[in-house]
Amino acid sequence: MSTKRIIYISLFVLLGILLQFVAHAVLEIWYIGLLLNDFERYGLGLSWEVWVQIHSVLSFVFLALGVLFGYQQGKHWWQKIYIEHAYR
């Protein structure tokens, strides 16, 4: 694998991580706002400690999905642009 391809795919992985961070932040800001306004309704019968555990698990899941998405997109666009020359 060439150095250019490694850098290209690595930058897409970084992009995937950044996009998941934004998606995770938007989701958390929205739902924490609901929890703070009416915990009884939106807390689903769970305690704050359980919500912290949910946050920890979802943080890992979002990160893994961001890395996988970035890697897949990096490979896809490398193929399209540098192998197939689809956008010349």
C-alpha positions as CSV (number, residue, x, y, z in Angstrom):
1,M,0.0,0.0,0.0
2,S,1.4,3.4,-1.0
3,T,2.1,6.1,1.5
4,K,-0.3,8.4,-0.4
5,R,-3.1,5.9,0.0
6,I,-2.4,5.3,3.7
7,I,-2.5,9.1,4.3
8,Y,-5.7,9.5,2.2
9,I,-7.5,6.7,4.1
10,S,-6.2,7.9,7.5
11,L,-7.5,11.4,6.8
12,F,-10.9,9.9,6.0
13,V,-10.8,8.0,9.3
14,L,-10.1,11.3,11.0
15,L,-13.0,12.8,9.2
16,G,-15.2,9.9,10.4
17,I,-14.1,10.5,14.0
18,L,-14.9,14.2,13.7
19,L,-18.3,13.6,12.2
20,Q,-19.2,11.1,14.9
21,F,-18.1,13.5,17.5
22,V,-20.5,16.2,16.1
23,A,-23.3,13.7,15.8
24,H,-22.7,12.4,19.4
25,A,-22.6,16.0,20.7
26,V,-25.8,17.0,19.0
27,L,-27.6,13.8,20.3
28,E,-26.3,14.3,23.8
29,I,-27.1,18.0,24.0
30,W,-30.7,17.3,22.8
31,Y,-31.3,14.4,25.1
32,I,-29.6,15.9,28.2
33,G,-31.8,18.9,27.7
34,L,-34.9,16.7,27.8
35,L,-33.6,14.9,30.9
36,L,-32.9,18.2,32.7
37,N,-36.4,19.6,31.9
38,D,-38.4,16.5,32.8
39,F,-36.3,13.6,34.2
40,E,-39.3,11.7,35.3
41,R,-40.7,11.5,31.8
42,Y,-37.5,11.1,29.7
43,G,-35.4,9.2,32.2
44,L,-37.1,6.0,31.3
45,G,-37.0,4.9,34.9
46,L,-33.2,4.9,34.9
47,S,-30.9,6.6,37.4
48,W,-28.3,9.2,36.5
49,E,-25.6,6.6,37.1
50,V,-27.2,4.3,34.5
51,W,-27.3,7.3,32.1
52,V,-23.6,7.8,32.6
53,Q,-23.0,4.2,31.8
54,I,-25.1,4.5,28.7
55,H,-23.0,7.5,27.7
56,S,-19.8,5.5,28.1
57,V,-21.0,2.7,26.0
58,L,-22.5,5.0,23.3
59,S,-19.2,7.0,23.2
60,F,-17.3,3.8,22.3
61,V,-20.0,2.7,19.8
62,F,-20.1,6.1,18.1
63,L,-16.2,6.2,17.9
64,A,-16.1,2.7,16.4
65,L,-18.8,3.6,13.9
66,G,-17.0,6.8,13.0
67,V,-13.7,4.9,12.4
68,L,-15.4,2.3,10.3
69,F,-17.4,4.8,8.3
70,G,-14.2,6.9,7.6
71,Y,-12.2,3.8,6.6
72,Q,-15.0,2.6,4.3
73,Q,-15.4,6.0,2.7
74,G,-11.6,6.4,2.3
75,K,-11.3,3.1,0.5
76,H,-14.4,3.9,-1.6
77,W,-13.2,7.3,-2.8
78,W,-9.7,6.1,-3.3
79,Q,-11.1,3.5,-5.7
80,K,-13.3,6.1,-7.5
81,I,-10.8,8.9,-7.8
82,Y,-7.4,7.2,-8.2
83,I,-8.2,3.7,-9.7
84,E,-11.3,4.3,-11.8
85,H,-10.6,8.0,-12.6
86,A,-14.3,8.5,-12.4
87,Y,-14.2,12.3,-11.8
88,R,-11.7,13.5,-14.5
